[in-house]
Amino acid sequence: MKLVIDSHIHFDLYDHKQQQQIIRELKTYDIEKLIAVSMNEVSAQKTLLLSKEYSDIEPAIGYHPEQSLPKEEELLRLIALIDENYLSITAIGEVGLPYYLRQEHPDIPLEPYIEILQLFIEKAEQYQLPIALHAIYDDASIVCTLLEKYSIKKAHFHWYKGKTTITERLIQNGYMISFTPDTIYRDSRLSLMSQVPLTQIMVETDGPWPFDGPFKNEMTHPKMLHHVIRKIAEVKRRPLDEVYDILYDNTKRFYLE
């Protein structure tokens, strides 16, 4: 094993005992950093506090789109939180568009979510921060247009799924795409992995989201990323050590430099 950075984890959603276990075991499993994204204002406040308690946590502030629209007061406080902490946060995120919510409730209007996303993109542009995105299938095209409008270069499409044509657009724009432990047991993810250049790949757990296959009934832990990296090396037909180094450099350059 070599050094790994978890590029997307909801660390605040683990309970305290789980958080302590993960932090305690990071060095054991060669995990250097956790890019900890936020769900909403409360989540962002917790994540900021965790980042002060644990130096391994790199905080991001955002509003996850797969939930009801925030009240205006909460949104303003969240934007103010970015303004107050832009020097100490690592990214804007998790932000994006509500694909799954709209599958359950097709009558939900998309435009208000686009307007909120644009506010976060403006903050990413203002402070030159990376942005962690929840944007899949056709939503990714809408998000791409917004990113292009603001000339955003550091965009991370986490757990991305989409058409080949949209994927090619992300690649051409130099955006990053990350893969989770589901690649170990879902062959459908491998064609995307083949399409994305190794220099635009990162790995993530999206923990505490649970996984199936060999990880069924396990707490989602950054140590799982070593399995993902081995799968990437297999698919790309590249030496494992080389893949470790490239993915580590990708993530460090994107989020930490």
C-alpha positions, 0 to 999 in steps of 0.5 A: 500500500502507498499513500491515498487521499479520500477525495469525498467523505461525509465525515460528520455523518459518522458517529463519534466512535466511528470517527475516532476509529477512522482517525486512529486507523488512517496511518495504519492504512496509509490514508493521508487526508480526508476531503470532508464535504458538507450537507447543509449549514449544521453539517458545515459547522460540524465539519469545520469543528472536526477539521480543527480537532483532527488535522487529517480533515480538510473541510468543504462547505456546501448544500447537498442538492438531494434535499428540500431547498434551504430557507433563504436565511440558512442559505445566506448563513451558509454563504456567510460561513464560506466568506468567513472561512475561505482561507481555512476551507479546502473546497466548496461542496457538496453542491449540485442538482437533485437527480434522485429527488426528482425521480421520486418527485417529478414535479419539483422545479429544477430552476431554484436548485440551479440558482443555488448552485450558481451561488456556490459556483460564484464563491468557488470562482471568487475564492479560487476554490475547488468545487465538489459536485453531485451532478449525474446523467443529463444534469452534468451537462447543465452543471458543465455549462455553469462551470464554463460560464465562470471559467471554473477549472477545478471541478470534481464530479464525484461518483459520476454517471453519465453518457459517453458524450457528456463524459467526453465534455468533462474530460475535455474541460479537464474536470476530475471524476472519482470512483468508489468501492462499488467498482469492485462489484459493478462491472457497469462502472468499468467502461467509464473508468476505461474512458477517463484518463488516469490523470483525471481520476481520484478515489472516494468512499462517499462514506458513510454510504454503505457498499455491497459485494465484499464490503456488505455489512461493513462500516465504510472506511477509507481503507476500502480505497486500496481495493479501488486503486487495484481495480483501476490499475487492472482496468488501465493495465498500468503498474500498481505503484504507478497508479497509486502515485498518479492518483495521489498526485491528482488529488493533492494537486486538485485539493491541497495545492 
